Amino acid sequence: MICICVIDGQGGGIGSTIIRKVKEVFEETVEIVALGTNAIATAQMLKAKANRGASGENAIVQTVGRVDLIIGPLGIVMANAMMGEVTPKMAEAVSSSPAKKLLLPLTQENVQIVGASVLPLPRLIEAMIEKDLTDIHEGAEKHHV
């Protein structure tokens, strides 16, 4: 079973949306660990049916090296993103993790991703699931059989 880490901050809306859609498509064939930069984000992601959850810098730093895949907004690899909720240690841990990363080109920072799609969040998540996550999930299932 593939272990997916979803990271979000602030109110947890992006992470919750990701988790709901992933669970809708893959049901219980994936394990989802919700990591929030704060307790509110984690609580919202747990309500969206994450299997487990934890909050804060240490939880993120300790967990991202032990998962197969990390999903979240681009800000999770940017120090001081999300109004300062992403600490430099968090950004470094996510960036350095050996896990594959699927980052959505959403940012409130003064950063523009040249050539990135301007699709609304639900469409971005659908595209990520159809194009990226399905291939990763199928590859993991073949590897574990």
DORO-819344 format. One record per atom (N, C-alpha, C): atom name; residue in one letter; residue number from 1; x negated, y negated, z; chain. Coordinates in nm, 4 decimals. Atoms other than C-alpha are relative to their C-alpha. Layout:
BEGIN
   name   resn   resi         px         py         pz   chain
     CA      A    NUM          X          Y          Z       A
...
END
This chain:
BEGIN
   name   resn   resi         px         py         pz   chain
      N      M      1    -0.0848     0.1181     0.0000       A
     CA      M      1     0.0000     0.0000     0.0000       A
      C      M      1    -0.0888    -0.1236     0.0000       A
      N      I      2     0.0769     0.1240     0.0102       A
     CA      I      2    -0.1339    -0.3407    -0.0954       A
      C      I      2     0.0400    -0.0934     0.1144       A
      N      C      3    -0.0240     0.0946    -0.1090       A
     CA      C      3    -0.1697    -0.5910     0.1885       A
      C      C      3    -0.0187    -0.1415    -0.0549       A
      N      I      4    -0.0016     0.1359     0.0540       A
     CA      I      4    -0.0789    -0.9448     0.0809       A
      C      I      4     0.0090    -0.0991     0.1146       A
      N      C      5    -0.0005     0.1069    -0.0983       A
     CA      C      5    -0.1575    -1.2480     0.2911       A
      C      C      5     0.0580    -0.1246    -0.0666       A
      N      V      6    -0.0582     0.1250     0.0489       A
     CA      V      6     0.0632    -1.5528     0.2334       A
      C      V      6    -0.0345    -0.1071     0.1015       A
      N      I      7     0.0424     0.1087    -0.0884       A
     CA      I      7    -0.0777    -1.8745     0.3769       A
      C      I      7     0.0760    -0.1269    -0.0365       A
      N      D      8    -0.0689     0.1266     0.0214       A
     CA      D      8     0.1187    -2.1950     0.4209       A
      C      D      8    -0.0093    -0.0836     0.1268       A
      N      G      9     0.0039     0.0915    -0.1128       A
     CA      G      9     0.1414    -2.4949     0.6488       A
      C      G      9     0.1248    -0.0841     0.0037       A
      N      Q     10    -0.1102     0.0941    -0.0176       A
     CA      Q     10     0.3693    -2.7821     0.7422       A
      C      Q     10     0.1275     0.0747     0.0369       A
      N      G     11    -0.1260    -0.0669    -0.0343       A
     CA      G     11     0.7259    -2.6411     0.7306       A
      C      G     11     0.0121     0.1430    -0.0473       A
      N      G     12    -0.0012    -0.1384     0.0454       A
     CA      G     12     0.6411    -2.3107     0.5640       A
      C      G     12     0.0926     0.0290    -0.1175       A
      N      G     13    -0.0948    -0.0194     0.1100       A
     CA      G     13     0.8785    -2.3651     0.2706       A
      C      G     13    -0.0578     0.0716    -0.1204       A
      N      I     14     0.0630    -0.0654     0.1149       A
     CA      I     14     0.6358    -2.2613    -0.0018       A
      C      I     14    -0.0239     0.1469     0.0324       A
      N      G     15     0.0278    -0.1377    -0.0401       A
     CA      G     15     0.5247    -1.9498     0.1852       A
      C      G     15     0.1263     0.0831     0.0123       A
      N      S     16    -0.1277    -0.0707    -0.0143       A
     CA      S     16     0.8837    -1.8534     0.2672       A
      C      S     16     0.0570     0.0376    -0.1355       A
      N      T     17    -0.0513    -0.0267     0.1346       A
     CA      T     17     0.9855    -1.8811    -0.0965       A
      C      T     17    -0.0805     0.1111    -0.0662       A
      N      I     18     0.0854    -0.1042     0.0566       A
     CA      I     18     0.6883    -1.6696    -0.2051       A
      C      I     18     0.0369     0.1362     0.0606       A
      N      I     19    -0.0276    -0.1267    -0.0683       A
     CA      I     19     0.7626    -1.4003     0.0546       A
      C      I     19     0.1355     0.0572    -0.0418       A
      N      R     20    -0.1325    -0.0485     0.0402       A
     CA      R     20     1.1342    -1.3788    -0.0316       A
      C      R     20    -0.0039     0.0619    -0.1390       A
      N      K     21     0.0052    -0.0499     0.1378       A
     CA      K     21     1.0601    -1.3344    -0.4027       A
      C      K     21    -0.0837     0.1274    -0.0107       A
      N      V     22     0.0855    -0.1192     0.0053       A
     CA      V     22     0.7776    -1.0835    -0.3500       A
      C      V     22     0.0738     0.1191     0.0598       A
      N      K     23    -0.0752    -0.1086    -0.0629       A
     CA      K     23     0.9937    -0.8747    -0.1137       A
      C      K     23     0.1180     0.0434    -0.0864       A
      N      E     24    -0.1121    -0.0310     0.0883       A
     CA      E     24     1.2849    -0.8949    -0.3573       A
      C      E     24    -0.0462     0.0933    -0.1130       A
      N      V     25     0.0509    -0.0790     0.1128       A
     CA      V     25     1.0696    -0.7484    -0.6363       A
      C      V     25    -0.0651     0.1305     0.0455       A
      N      F     26     0.0796    -0.1162    -0.0391       A
     CA      F     26     0.8415    -0.5073    -0.4483       A
      C      F     26     0.0501     0.0718     0.1251       A
      N      E     27    -0.0609    -0.0558    -0.1208       A
     CA      E     27     1.0529    -0.4361    -0.1375       A
      C      E     27    -0.1069     0.0403     0.1016       A
      N      E     28     0.0942    -0.0418    -0.1043       A
     CA      E     28     0.8572    -0.2317     0.1170       A
      C      E     28    -0.1225     0.0726    -0.0556       A
      N      T     29     0.1210    -0.0601     0.0569       A
     CA      T     29     0.5856    -0.1167    -0.1250       A
      C      T     29    -0.1213    -0.0894     0.0210       A
      N      V     30     0.1089     0.0908    -0.0350       A
     CA      V     30     0.3773    -0.4141    -0.0096       A
      C      V     30     0.0147    -0.0393     0.1464       A
      N      E     31    -0.0027     0.0543    -0.1354       A
     CA      E     31     0.2814    -0.5341     0.3352       A
      C      E     31    -0.0353    -0.1472    -0.0110       A
      N      I     32     0.0260     0.1438     0.0056       A
     CA      I     32     0.3004    -0.9101     0.3790       A
      C      I     32    -0.0340    -0.0518     0.1387       A
      N      V     33     0.0452     0.0648    -0.1217       A
     CA      V     33     0.1045    -1.0900     0.6482       A
      C      V     33     0.0152    -0.1503    -0.0214       A
      N      A     34    -0.0218     0.1449     0.0083       A
     CA      A     34     0.2228    -1.4478     0.7007       A
      C      A     34    -0.0985    -0.0697     0.0924       A
      N      L     35     0.0930     0.0794    -0.0801       A
     CA      L     35    -0.0491    -1.6852     0.8169       A
      C      L     35     0.0360    -0.1466    -0.0161       A
      N      G     36    -0.0367     0.1404     0.0025       A
     CA      G     36     0.0652    -2.0322     0.9075       A
      C      G     36    -0.1078    -0.0851     0.0627       A
      N      T     37     0.0931     0.0930    -0.0635       A
     CA      T     37    -0.1540    -2.3292     0.9796       A
      C      T     37     0.0595    -0.0514     0.1304       A
      N      N     38    -0.0686     0.0384    -0.1245       A
     CA      N     38     0.1057    -2.3966     1.2515       A
      C      N     38     0.1111     0.1012     0.0272       A
      N      A     39    -0.1010    -0.0978    -0.0420       A
     CA      A     39     0.3713    -2.1999     1.4407       A
      C      A     39     0.1309    -0.0127    -0.0768       A
      N      I     40    -0.1246     0.0190     0.0747       A
     CA      I     40     0.6641    -2.3524     1.2499       A
      C      I     40    -0.0091     0.0692    -0.1358       A
      N      A     41     0.0189    -0.0644     0.1306       A
     CA      A     41     0.5245    -2.2367     0.9138       A
      C      A     41     0.0046     0.1519     0.0144       A
      N      T     42     0.0004    -0.1452    -0.0218       A
     CA      T     42     0.4629    -1.8876     1.0525       A
      C      T     42     0.1409     0.0501     0.0289       A
      N      A     43    -0.1363    -0.0415    -0.0347       A
     CA      A     43     0.8131    -1.8648     1.2013       A
      C      A     43     0.0892     0.0047    -0.1235       A
      N      Q     44    -0.0817     0.0018     0.1217       A
     CA      Q     44     0.9726    -1.9610     0.8701       A
      C      Q     44    -0.0352     0.1161    -0.0922       A
      N      M     45     0.0413    -0.1108     0.0863       A
     CA      M     45     0.7667    -1.7023     0.6817       A
      C      M     45     0.0427     0.1345     0.0586       A
      N      L     46    -0.0496    -0.1233    -0.0619       A
     CA      L     46     0.8603    -1.4324     0.9343       A
      C      L     46     0.1500     0.0162    -0.0242       A
      N      K     47    -0.1430    -0.0052     0.0312       A
     CA      K     47     1.2281    -1.5205     0.8812       A
      C      K     47     0.0236     0.0455    -0.1437       A
      N      A     48    -0.0114    -0.0384     0.1411       A
     CA      A     48     1.1665    -1.4643     0.5087       A
      C      A     48    -0.0358     0.1470    -0.0210       A
      N      K     49     0.0237    -0.1445     0.0007       A
     CA      K     49     1.0790    -1.1002     0.5951       A
      C      K     49    -0.1460     0.0417    -0.0155       A
      N      A     50     0.1392    -0.0444    -0.0068       A
     CA      A     50     0.7003    -1.0994     0.6298       A
      C      A     50    -0.0074     0.1128     0.1023       A
      N      N     51     0.0141    -0.1128    -0.0919       A
     CA      N     51     0.5871    -0.7803     0.8042       A
      C      N     51    -0.0630    -0.0410     0.1323       A
      N      R     52     0.0699     0.0488    -0.1197       A
     CA      R     52     0.3577    -0.9600     1.0484       A
      C      R     52    -0.0335    -0.1460    -0.0226       A
      N      G     53     0.0368     0.1397     0.0145       A
     CA      G     53     0.2528    -1.3146     1.1201       A
      C      G     53    -0.0852    -0.0489     0.1149       A
      N      A     54     0.0828     0.0639    -0.1023       A
     CA      A     54     0.0063    -1.5290     1.3090       A
      C      A     54    -0.0234    -0.1444    -0.0427       A
      N      S     55     0.0163     0.1428     0.0257       A
     CA      S     55    -0.0742    -1.8980     1.3380       A
      C      S     55    -0.1371    -0.0493     0.0415       A
      N      G     56     0.1183     0.0731    -0.0409       A
     CA      G     56    -0.3758    -2.1224     1.3501       A
      C      G     56    -0.1291     0.0425    -0.0667       A
      N      E     57     0.1303    -0.0167     0.0634       A
     CA      E     57    -0.7376    -2.1426     1.2509       A
      C      E     57    -0.0599     0.1382     0.0230       A
      N      N     58     0.0659    -0.1268    -0.0271       A
     CA      N     58    -0.8676    -1.8327     1.4246       A
      C      N     58     0.0727     0.1167    -0.0666       A
      N      A     59    -0.0773    -0.1060     0.0654       A
     CA      A     59    -0.5855    -1.6118     1.2936       A
      C      A     59    -0.0320     0.0059    -0.1488       A
      N      I     60     0.0303     0.0032     0.1434       A
     CA      I     60    -0.6559    -1.7242     0.9383       A
      C      I     60    -0.1431     0.0464    -0.0255       A
      N      V     61     0.1410    -0.0351     0.0189       A
     CA      V     61    -1.0344    -1.6964     0.9682       A
      C      V     61    -0.0215     0.1501     0.0199       A
      N      Q     62     0.0202    -0.1416    -0.0303       A
     CA      Q     62    -1.0118    -1.3455     1.1189       A
      C      Q     62     0.0731     0.0940    -0.0950       A
      N      T     63    -0.0847    -0.0890     0.0792       A
     CA      T     63    -0.7447    -1.2067     0.8846       A
      C      T     63    -0.0320     0.0009    -0.1483       A
      N      V     64     0.0144     0.0063     0.1463       A
     CA      V     64    -0.8306    -1.3239     0.5325       A
      C      V     64    -0.1062     0.0943    -0.0560       A
      N      G     65     0.1008    -0.0942     0.0474       A
     CA      G     65    -1.1298    -1.0915     0.5099       A
      C      G     65     0.0468     0.1438    -0.0005       A
      N      R     66    -0.0504    -0.1369    -0.0133       A
     CA      R     66    -0.9120    -0.7855     0.5748       A
      C      R     66     0.1230     0.0289    -0.0850       A
      N      V     67    -0.1182    -0.0203     0.0844       A
     CA      V     67    -0.6410    -0.8212     0.3100       A
      C      V     67    -0.0439     0.0222    -0.1443       A
      N      D     68     0.0300    -0.0266     0.1403       A
     CA      D     68    -0.6224    -0.7219    -0.0563       A
      C      D     68     0.0217    -0.1218    -0.0886       A
      N      L     69    -0.0409     0.1117     0.0843       A
     CA      L     69    -0.4658    -1.0408    -0.1897       A
      C      L     69     0.0439    -0.1159     0.0880       A
      N      I     70    -0.0409     0.1220    -0.0704       A
     CA      I     70    -0.4179    -1.4001    -0.0715       A
      C      I     70     0.0823    -0.0841    -0.0979       A
      N      I     71    -0.0861     0.0851     0.0817       A
     CA      I     71    -0.1322    -1.6129    -0.2064       A
      C      I     71     0.0315    -0.1263     0.0794       A
      N      G     72    -0.0368     0.1260    -0.0638       A
     CA      G     72    -0.0673    -1.9777    -0.1309       A
      C      G     72    -0.0204    -0.1166    -0.0946       A
      N      P     73     0.0237     0.1193     0.0809       A
     CA      P     73    -0.0795    -2.3323    -0.2585       A
      C      P     73    -0.1502    -0.0286    -0.0085       A
      N      L     74     0.1398     0.0338     0.0226       A
     CA      L     74    -0.4105    -2.4667    -0.3900       A
      C      L     74    -0.0670    -0.0584     0.1241       A
      N      G     75     0.0554     0.0665    -0.1178       A
     CA      G     75    -0.4599    -2.6644    -0.0692       A
      C      G     75    -0.0654     0.0927     0.1005       A
      N      I     76     0.0586    -0.0900    -0.0999       A
     CA      I     76    -0.5551    -2.3518     0.1277       A
      C      I     76    -0.1498     0.0203    -0.0195       A
      N      V     77     0.1455    -0.0074     0.0203       A
     CA      V     77    -0.9040    -2.3698    -0.0237       A
      C      V     77    -0.0636    -0.1389     0.0059       A
      N      M     78     0.0483     0.1373    -0.0061       A
     CA      M     78    -0.9411    -2.7444     0.0345       A
      C      M     78    -0.0029    -0.0485     0.1451       A
      N      A     79     0.0131     0.0503    -0.1369       A
     CA      A     79    -1.0761    -2.8721     0.3671       A
      C      A     79     0.0852    -0.1251     0.0182       A
      N      N     80    -0.0829     0.1134    -0.0414       A
     CA      N     80    -0.8355    -3.1145     0.5357       A
      C      N     80     0.1259    -0.0207    -0.0837       A
      N      A     81    -0.1229     0.0088     0.0793       A
     CA      A     81    -0.5504    -3.0444     0.2920       A
      C      A     81     0.1213     0.0142     0.0914       A
      N      M     82    -0.1275    -0.0098    -0.0715       A
     CA      M     82    -0.1846    -3.0354     0.3983       A
      C      M     82     0.0023    -0.0926     0.1211       A
      N      M     83     0.0017     0.1029    -0.1034       A
     CA      M     83    -0.2181    -3.3549     0.5991       A
      C      M     83    -0.0955     0.0352     0.1146       A
      N      G     84     0.1016    -0.0347    -0.0989       A
     CA      G     84    -0.5228    -3.2172     0.7790       A
      C      G     84     0.0182     0.1351     0.0663       A
      N      E     85    -0.0254    -0.1293    -0.0639       A
     CA      E     85    -0.3715    -2.8811     0.8751       A
      C      E     85    -0.1000     0.1075    -0.0430       A
      N      V     86     0.0990    -0.0980     0.0462       A
     CA      V     86    -0.6243    -2.6847     0.6661       A
      C      V     86    -0.1368    -0.0501     0.0455       A
      N      T     87     0.1300     0.0406    -0.0528       A
     CA      T     87    -0.9447    -2.7099     0.8647       A
      C      T     87    -0.1107     0.0461    -0.0944       A
      N      P     88     0.1113    -0.0474     0.0825       A
     CA      P     88    -1.2852    -2.6780     0.6973       A
      C      P     88    -0.0283     0.1496     0.0192       A
      N      K     89     0.0229    -0.1436    -0.0241       A
     CA      K     89    -1.3239    -2.3341     0.8637       A
      C      K     89     0.1030     0.0862    -0.0718       A
      N      M     90    -0.1052    -0.0748     0.0699       A
     CA      M     90    -0.9906    -2.2174     0.7212       A
      C      M     90    -0.0299     0.0045    -0.1502       A
      N      A     91     0.0269     0.0074     0.1435       A
     CA      A     91    -1.0765    -2.3361     0.3702       A
      C      A     91    -0.1205     0.0856    -0.0374       A
      N      E     92     0.1190    -0.0811     0.0271       A
     CA      E     92    -1.4195    -2.1723     0.3874       A
      C      E     92     0.0319     0.1484     0.0100       A
      N      A     93    -0.0345    -0.1417    -0.0170       A
     CA      A     93    -1.2777    -1.8422     0.5149       A
      C      A     93     0.0824     0.0512    -0.1176       A
      N      V     94    -0.0824    -0.0414     0.1141       A
     CA      V     94    -1.0155    -1.8274     0.2388       A
      C      V     94    -0.0865     0.0076    -0.1255       A
      N      S     95     0.0852     0.0023     0.1192       A
     CA      S     95    -1.2663    -1.9254    -0.0302       A
      C      S     95    -0.1000     0.1142    -0.0010       A
      N      S     96     0.1032    -0.1024    -0.0104       A
     CA      S     96    -1.5225    -1.6730     0.0950       A
      C      S     96     0.0554     0.1416     0.0099       A
      N      S     97    -0.0593    -0.1325    -0.0130       A
     CA      S     97    -1.2800    -1.3851     0.1396       A
      C      S     97    -0.0202     0.0804    -0.1276       A
      N      P     98     0.0134    -0.0835     0.1196       A
     CA      P     98    -1.3432    -1.0915    -0.0940       A
      C      P     98     0.1345     0.0298    -0.0668       A
      N      A     99    -0.1329    -0.0246     0.0564       A
     CA      A     99    -0.9649    -1.0715    -0.1522       A
      C      A     99     0.0213    -0.0834    -0.1254       A
      N      K    100    -0.0421     0.0770     0.1171       A
     CA      K    100    -0.8255    -1.1767    -0.4883       A
      C      K    100     0.0923    -0.1101     0.0495       A
      N      K    101    -0.0820     0.1139    -0.0406       A
     CA      K    101    -0.6565    -1.5154    -0.4625       A
      C      K    101     0.0899    -0.0442    -0.1151       A
      N      L    102    -0.0947     0.0574     0.0950       A
     CA      L    102    -0.3439    -1.6318    -0.6436       A
      C      L    102     0.0441    -0.1329     0.0598       A
      N      L    103    -0.0266     0.1339    -0.0528       A
     CA      L    103    -0.3232    -2.0073    -0.5883       A
      C      L    103     0.0964    -0.0741    -0.0917       A
      N      L    104    -0.0973     0.0764     0.0772       A
     CA      L    104    -0.0249    -2.2098    -0.6981       A
      C      L    104    -0.0487    -0.1442    -0.0111       A
      N      P    105     0.0539     0.1356     0.0211       A
     CA      P    105    -0.1209    -2.5463    -0.8504       A
      C      P    105     0.0902    -0.1083     0.0576       A
      N      L    106    -0.0796     0.1003    -0.0713       A
     CA      L    106     0.0744    -2.7438    -0.5917       A
      C      L    106    -0.0923    -0.0683     0.0986       A
      N      T    107     0.0853     0.0708    -0.0946       A
     CA      T    107    -0.1043    -3.0122    -0.3989       A
      C      T    107     0.0557    -0.1377     0.0285       A
      N      Q    108    -0.0362     0.1356    -0.0386       A
     CA      Q    108    -0.0234    -3.3262    -0.2062       A
      C      Q    108    -0.1255    -0.0854     0.0086       A
      N      E    109     0.1278     0.0690    -0.0112       A
     CA      E    109    -0.3886    -3.4168    -0.2157       A
      C      E    109    -0.0220    -0.0846    -0.1250       A
      N      N    110     0.0340     0.0842     0.1142       A
     CA      N    110    -0.5506    -3.6617    -0.4528       A
      C      N    110    -0.0787     0.0830    -0.1015       A
      N      V    111     0.0634    -0.0943     0.0911       A
     CA      V    111    -0.6296    -3.3741    -0.6893       A
      C      V    111     0.0973     0.0309    -0.1122       A
      N      Q    112    -0.0815    -0.0382     0.1147       A
     CA      Q    112    -0.5002    -3.3045    -1.0366       A
      C      Q    112    -0.0695     0.1155    -0.0698       A
      N      I    113     0.0545    -0.1156     0.0684       A
     CA      I    113    -0.5519    -2.9670    -1.2014       A
      C      I    113     0.0288    -0.0178    -0.1487       A
      N      V    114    -0.0154     0.0253     0.1429       A
     CA      V    114    -0.6100    -3.0361    -1.5693       A
      C      V    114     0.0473     0.1283    -0.0686       A
      N      G    115    -0.0522    -0.1137     0.0735       A
     CA      G    115    -0.4051    -2.8053    -1.7890       A
      C      G    115     0.0963     0.0869     0.0788       A
      N      A    116    -0.0907    -0.0809    -0.0812       A
     CA      A    116    -0.1977    -2.6670    -1.5000       A
      C      A    116     0.1444    -0.0290    -0.0389       A
      N      S    117    -0.1414     0.0113     0.0306       A
     CA      S    117     0.1698    -2.6045    -1.5574       A
      C      S    117     0.0691    -0.0920     0.1004       A
      N      V    118    -0.0778     0.0853    -0.0900       A
     CA      V    118     0.4194    -2.8493    -1.4118       A
      C      V    118     0.1369     0.0630     0.0268       A
      N      L    119    -0.1242    -0.0710    -0.0287       A
     CA      L    119     0.6833    -2.5835    -1.3515       A
      C      L    119     0.0427    -0.0235     0.1446       A
      N      P    120    -0.0463     0.0087    -0.1384       A
     CA      P    120     0.9031    -2.6113    -1.0421       A
      C      P    120    -0.0417     0.1268     0.0761       A
      N      L    121     0.0482    -0.1101    -0.0840       A
     CA      L    121     0.8082    -2.3841    -0.7495       A
      C      L    121     0.0649     0.1349    -0.0312       A
      N      P    122    -0.0579    -0.1320     0.0273       A
     CA      P    122     1.0632    -2.1066    -0.8170       A
      C      P    122    -0.0503     0.0619    -0.1308       A
      N      R    123     0.0500    -0.0515     0.1290       A
     CA      R    123     0.9467    -2.0753    -1.1796       A
      C      R    123    -0.1470     0.0384     0.0096       A
      N      L    124     0.1405    -0.0349    -0.0211       A
     CA      L    124     0.5795    -2.0788    -1.0735       A
      C      L    124    -0.0115     0.1357     0.0683       A
      N      I    125     0.0044    -0.1260    -0.0737       A
     CA      I    125     0.6463    -1.7948    -0.8301       A
      C      I    125     0.0435     0.1157    -0.0897       A
      N      E    126    -0.0429    -0.1048     0.0934       A
     CA      E    126     0.8379    -1.5940    -1.0916       A
      C      E    126    -0.1112     0.0343    -0.0984       A
      N      A    127     0.1096    -0.0240     0.0945       A
     CA      A    127     0.5511    -1.6374    -1.3386       A
      C      A    127    -0.1151     0.0732     0.0681       A
      N      M    128     0.1078    -0.0662    -0.0743       A
     CA      M    128     0.2957    -1.5358    -1.0735       A
      C      M    128     0.0327     0.1471     0.0215       A
      N      I    129    -0.0398    -0.1389    -0.0238       A
     CA      I    129     0.4916    -1.2207    -0.9900       A
      C      I    129    -0.0040     0.0787    -0.1297       A
      N      E    130    -0.0065    -0.0713     0.1280       A
     CA      E    130     0.5507    -1.1253    -1.3538       A
      C      E    130    -0.1371     0.0211    -0.0624       A
      N      K    131     0.1272    -0.0074     0.0714       A
     CA      K    131     0.2019    -1.1978    -1.4865       A
      C      K    131    -0.1143     0.0535     0.0836       A
      N      D    132     0.1167    -0.0331    -0.0819       A
     CA      D    132    -0.0351    -1.1462    -1.1958       A
      C      D    132     0.0263     0.1098     0.1020       A
      N      L    133    -0.0225    -0.0909    -0.1122       A
     CA      L    133     0.1144    -0.9651    -0.8998       A
      C      L    133     0.0436     0.1385    -0.0461       A
      N      T    134    -0.0431    -0.1303     0.0498       A
     CA      T    134     0.2802    -0.6879    -1.1007       A
      C      T    134    -0.1204     0.0826    -0.0444       A
      N      D    135     0.1206    -0.0710     0.0433       A
     CA      D    135    -0.0550    -0.5953    -1.2606       A
      C      D    135    -0.0838     0.0451     0.1194       A
      N      I    136     0.0791    -0.0334    -0.1190       A
     CA      I    136    -0.2335    -0.6030    -0.9244       A
      C      I    136     0.0670     0.1145     0.0759       A
      N      H    137    -0.0752    -0.1021    -0.0730       A
     CA      H    137     0.0399    -0.3955    -0.7591       A
      C      H    137    -0.0096     0.1351    -0.0709       A
      N      E    138     0.0087    -0.1253     0.0753       A
     CA      E    138     0.0409    -0.1343    -1.0377       A
      C      E    138    -0.1395     0.0584     0.0051       A
      N      G    139     0.1376    -0.0467    -0.0086       A
     CA      G    139    -0.3375    -0.1141    -1.0318       A
      C      G    139    -0.0303     0.0615     0.1353       A
      N      A    140     0.0208    -0.0529    -0.1339       A
     CA      A    140    -0.3359    -0.0592    -0.6555       A
      C      A    140     0.0693     0.1336     0.0187       A
      N      E    141    -0.0723    -0.1262    -0.0118       A
     CA      E    141    -0.0743     0.2142    -0.6809       A
      C      E    141    -0.0740     0.1125    -0.0727       A
      N      K    142     0.0755    -0.1002     0.0755       A
     CA      K    142    -0.2771     0.3987    -0.9470       A
      C      K    142    -0.1261     0.0399     0.0741       A
      N      H    143     0.1245    -0.0243    -0.0727       A
     CA      H    143    -0.5913     0.3654    -0.7374       A
      C      H    143     0.0238     0.0871     0.1234       A
      N      H    144    -0.0290    -0.0733    -0.1231       A
     CA      H    144    -0.4224     0.5093    -0.4257       A
      C      H    144     0.0628     0.1369    -0.0235       A
      N      V    145    -0.0646    -0.1292     0.0279       A
     CA      V    145    -0.2576     0.8060    -0.6015       A
      C      V    145    -0.1017     0.1104    -0.0092       A
END
